[in-house]
Amino acid sequence: MIRHNQLTPCFVKGVPRILEPGILYVSMEYGTVVHSCCCGCGLEVVTPLTPTDWRLTFDGEAISLWPSVGNWNLPCRSHYVIQGNRVVEAGQWDKAQIDAERRRDKAAKARYYSQIESPGAQKELKPKPTNGPAGTTANRETIWAKLLRWLS
């Protein structure tokens, strides 16, 4: 059962130790979204933003997070989607569905990270020059490059 049907986005550098219910803490610097479980159990839910985990969409007002948040390791085992700051309860999954998703996730990570470890893919991780103010060239580091640098 979902107790928090709406989340308010809060962009932060670092996530606070004590999470306020109903707040979706977004750290772009660390590529992570954290919130107190929407079922009301109060446990911390961490959703890393990576090419193989979750994707965040922000339209200037509301946040959506995809795919769904399945808290299979928490006692509550809640499952929901965050769409436009709203929390939409999703159906429960059985053990076979959870195991299949974990296998799919593991395979997706193996495929993705084996590609970026190849010599040709390393070039893609480097910041690409972009046109800066007054036609100058400025280097902008992508969130993925920051995350990879932080993880190294």
Buried (B, 14 or more C-beta within 10 A) or exposed (E): EBEBEEBEBBEBEEBEEEBEEBBBBBBBBBBBBBBBBBBBBEBBBEBEBBEBBBEBEEEEEBBBBEEBBBBBEBEBBBBBBBBEBBBEBBEEBEEEEBEEBEEEEEEEBEEBBEEBEEEEEEEEEEEEEEEEEEEEEEEEEEBBBBBBEEEE
